[in-house]
Amino acid sequence: MIVKLLEGQIPICVELACALAAQALALPVPAPGLVIADRLDLPGLPPRFRGDTLLLLGSSYKIPDALFVQVLSENPAAEELAWSKLCESPTGPQGAIWDELVANADRHVENALFDGNKWWLFDHDLALPSAADYVKGCADRVTRQSARVFSAKFNQLAEQMVSRYPNCDELEKREAELKRRKENLMLMTAVARNWRHPDATIDGILSRTAVLLELIELRLPAIAQLMARRTNQPSAQDLWTSHLGHSPGRR
């Protein structure tokens, strides 16, 4: 596994929830894990991290394609080439929808990897920016509604897709695919609610992760509306309410 040390429990829960949700939705995000590491095995650890053992977030290791890495390193327009190849692949539209679903504004070419066969997406600790409030007040109706329709300020992959393929219907196809897998996500959420661990810290992380899986599940029915807003296209809901003589989004 590739492991990383995150400050605070919420970023760990967010990464874990996103990776687990991606597994349920059959998306190209590496499988996650929690890793307990001995302090002595972490050279250069900043002194603000205390304790003899630390909890890290892991993701299954994907080996980058050496030839593609070499091409990028020798290409003055490497970033543009990487975006182009990513958007041409099935991961392009999948990732655009995924980043909208988890409100991930931190997608860049450094957190996408080509292994010679497919593109993988990783690093989601800045996704679900409403996570902390949702975990504390998930039963509150206002908090739930706000979290359901929240949009990140940026969705770089969606913007790259739309700029290259303005009339592409792949985004709508991927939206439909995700919705068809909703039951898998619901099952993952139900299973996660029953996870327990004797260590209080890990147990707390697991319980919060289950709550965040519920949040992702809650956002899934609104994905078409969120993507329509992102790409400045009318959603089915907007067209319906406009036809009835109401302003979009109002009943």
SVG drawing of the C-alpha trace seen along z (x, -y; Angstrom):
<svg xmlns="http://www.w3.org/2000/svg" viewBox="-47 -32 61 38">
<polyline fill="none" stroke="black" stroke-width="0.4" points="0.0,0.0 0.9,-3.6 0.3,-5.2 0.0,-8.8 -0.3,-10.6 -3.3,-13.0 -3.9,-15.5 -7.1,-14.9 -9.6,-12.1 -12.1,-13.7 -9.7,-13.7 -9.0,-10.0 -12.8,-9.3 -13.3,-11.3 -10.6,-9.4 -11.9,-6.1 -15.5,-6.8 -14.7,-8.0 -12.6,-5.0 -15.1,-2.5 -18.0,-4.3 -15.9,-4.1 -15.5,-0.3 -19.2,0.1 -19.8,-2.1 -17.1,-0.3 -15.1,-3.4 -11.3,-3.5 -10.2,-4.5 -7.7,-2.2 -9.0,-0.1 -8.4,-1.7 -7.0,-0.5 -6.2,-1.8 -2.5,-1.2 -1.1,-1.3 2.5,-2.3 5.3,-2.3 6.8,-5.7 10.3,-4.3 9.2,-3.2 8.3,-6.8 11.6,-8.7 11.3,-12.4 8.0,-12.5 7.2,-16.1 7.3,-16.4 3.7,-17.6 2.6,-14.0 2.8,-12.3 2.5,-8.7 4.4,-5.5 2.1,-4.4 0.2,-6.4 -2.8,-5.7 -2.3,-6.2 -4.5,-6.0 -3.5,-3.5 -4.5,-2.8 -3.6,0.2 -0.4,-0.5 -0.7,-1.1 2.4,-0.9 2.7,-3.8 3.4,-3.0 7.1,-3.7 6.9,-4.6 4.1,-7.1 6.0,-8.6 9.0,-9.0 6.9,-10.6 5.5,-13.1 8.9,-14.0 10.2,-14.7 7.2,-16.7 7.1,-20.5 3.3,-20.3 3.1,-17.3 0.1,-18.6 -1.9,-19.1 -1.0,-15.7 -2.0,-14.0 -5.3,-15.8 -5.9,-14.9 -5.2,-11.2 -7.2,-11.1 -10.2,-12.6 -10.0,-10.2 -10.2,-7.3 -13.3,-5.8 -11.9,-7.3 -12.4,-10.8 -16.2,-11.0 -16.3,-8.6 -14.0,-10.8 -15.9,-14.0 -19.1,-12.5 -17.3,-11.1 -15.7,-14.4 -19.1,-16.1 -20.6,-13.4 -18.1,-13.8 -17.6,-17.6 -13.9,-17.1 -12.2,-20.4 -8.7,-19.0 -8.3,-17.0 -5.2,-17.7 -3.0,-15.5 -0.7,-14.6 -3.5,-12.7 -4.4,-10.6 -2.2,-7.7 -2.0,-5.6 -0.8,-2.0 -0.5,-1.1 -4.0,0.2 -6.3,-2.3 -6.3,-5.5 -6.7,-5.6 -7.9,-8.5 -6.7,-9.0 -6.3,-11.6 -9.8,-12.5 -9.0,-13.9 -10.3,-17.4 -13.5,-16.0 -16.9,-16.3 -16.0,-19.7 -19.3,-19.6 -18.1,-16.4 -17.3,-17.8 -20.7,-19.5 -22.6,-16.5 -20.9,-14.1 -22.0,-16.3 -25.5,-17.0 -26.5,-14.4 -30.0,-14.0 -30.7,-17.7 -32.9,-18.3 -31.2,-21.5 -27.8,-20.0 -28.8,-17.0 -30.4,-19.2 -27.4,-21.5 -24.9,-18.6 -27.0,-16.9 -26.9,-19.8 -23.5,-21.3 -21.2,-22.0 -17.5,-22.3 -16.0,-25.6 -14.1,-23.6 -14.4,-20.4 -11.3,-20.4 -12.0,-17.1 -15.5,-18.0 -14.3,-21.3 -11.6,-19.5 -14.1,-17.1 -16.6,-19.8 -13.9,-21.9 -12.8,-19.0 -16.1,-17.3 -18.9,-20.0 -21.5,-17.8 -20.3,-14.5 -23.1,-12.3 -20.7,-10.2 -21.3,-12.2 -25.1,-11.4 -24.3,-7.7 -21.9,-7.6 -24.5,-9.4 -27.0,-6.6 -24.4,-3.9 -23.7,-5.3 -27.4,-5.4 -27.8,-1.8 -25.2,-0.9 -27.0,-2.7 -28.0,0.6 -24.3,1.6 -23.6,-1.7 -26.5,-1.2 -25.2,2.2 -21.8,0.9 -23.2,-1.8 -25.3,0.8 -22.3,3.1 -20.1,0.2 -22.7,-0.7 -21.9,2.6 -18.2,2.3 -16.6,2.3 -13.1,2.2 -11.7,2.5 -9.5,-0.5 -11.6,-3.6 -9.9,-5.8 -10.3,-3.3 -13.9,-2.6 -14.7,-6.3 -13.2,-6.5 -15.2,-3.6 -18.5,-5.0 -17.8,-8.4 -16.9,-6.7 -20.3,-5.0 -22.0,-8.3 -20.0,-9.8 -20.9,-6.8 -24.6,-7.7 -23.8,-11.3 -22.4,-10.1 -25.5,-7.8 -27.7,-10.8 -26.0,-12.9 -26.3,-10.2 -29.9,-10.9 -29.1,-14.6 -26.0,-13.9 -27.7,-14.8 -28.9,-18.1 -25.4,-18.8 -23.7,-18.0 -26.2,-20.0 -25.4,-23.0 -21.7,-22.4 -21.8,-22.2 -24.5,-24.9 -27.0,-22.6 -30.6,-22.4 -31.4,-19.3 -34.6,-17.3 -35.9,-18.9 -35.2,-22.4 -37.0,-21.7 -40.0,-20.2 -40.3,-23.1 -39.8,-25.6 -42.6,-23.9 -44.9,-24.3 -44.2,-28.0 -42.0,-27.9 -38.4,-29.1 -35.9,-26.2 -35.4,-24.3 -38.6,-25.4 -41.8,-23.4"/>
</svg>
